Structures are given as structure tokens and as C-alpha cells.
Amino acid sequence: LSEFMQSPAVTGVLDLPASLLCLLLLSLMSPWLGLLALGGALLQVVFSVLQERRTTAPFTESTTADIQAQSRAAGIFRNAQVVESMGMGKAMYQRWMASNRRFLLNLSEASDHAGGLIAATKVTQGLLGSLVIGLGCLLTLHNGLWGGAGMIIVGSILAGRVLAPLSQLAAQWRQISGVQGAYLRLNALLANEPPAAQGLELPPPQGQ
């Protein structure tokens, strides 16, 4: 959780107000450019929702299995003499392999889904830039672009800034899914810990 607070995902969330400002500037240049950028942003949101639904459960399961595998390995090494003397090495190894295999399978499934959706997000971002330039040229021919032809490149840059935070969040989705699992585990841990008993209340110190 502490590492997540300084990750690029948080930076992407902080950039969202600037993204809305760029969308407003595009709409002032031409309502059609604003609608095009808004459509691209909505498409990015759809990709993000699909990514959340298809990757959160496998990522959470893989993290749980990874923690379990590391805990088993640490326990085996810590009690290596007892495990070896009682002939438990093979059985303990098979248990560790089962946890590790579950971790790898879930991680592979989640990575496949996430990779496809991230690729779709990047294609959408590149395509939107080209569409904005094309639409800007068309509007210029019909005197429908505020500022003239020179604003076409500006519009393309602004459109890229509209989608940049969403693309950044999509690229960091694995970390976002991981922090969701960490938050749930931390909540479960704190819920199982009873509150500390009330101690003896002492008078405030007088400074003497």
C-alpha cells in the first residue's frame, strides 16, 4: 500500500483534472473535436472496466498463491533438519509446487487478458490522434476550426493529453489489482485482531 501511493497509477489519477481541461479546450476549438476525444475517452473507460473484471480475480488468486508458496518454502528451510529426518521432504516439495503452479497459472491468465486490453488501449490512443488530425483538416476546409489550420497540431496534442491518464492507469492495472488484494488482506488481518485493552490512565505530567 505504501509503495502504491508513489506509483504512476496515482500520478494518472492526479492528471485526470488536466485531462478534463484539455477536453474543454478541444470543445472550444470545435465541438466535433471534443465529441471525438470524448468518444475515445469513453472507449478507454470501457477497456478499463473489462480489464478490471477479467484480471482482478486471477491477479488476487496468484498473489495469494505466491504468498502461500513463499511461506511454505520459508517453513521448509527453517525446519530443514526435522523435515529431512522425518522423510517429509518429497511431500513438502509437492505442496510447494502445487502453490507455485497455482500462482503461475493465475498470473499467466491475468497477464494474457491485461496484455490484450493494454494493446487495445494503445491502438485507441494512436488512432485518436490520427482521427483528430483528419477531422481538423476537414473542419479547416469548411472554416469550422477556431484558430485556423495551425490549431490542428494543437488539437492532436490536446487529444493525446485527454487519453494519457487513462492509458497510464491501464498500463498500471496489475499494480492496481495487487493493491486491491493487499487492502483486503490488511482489512481481514485488522478485523481478526481484537482492540487493545484500556490501560491505566495516568495524570498528565506537570513538567517538574
Summary of the structure (lengths in Angstrom):
residues: 208
radius of gyration: 26.3
end to end distance: 42.8
largest distance: 86.7
contacts: 606
relative contact order: 0.18
helix: 83%
strand: 0%
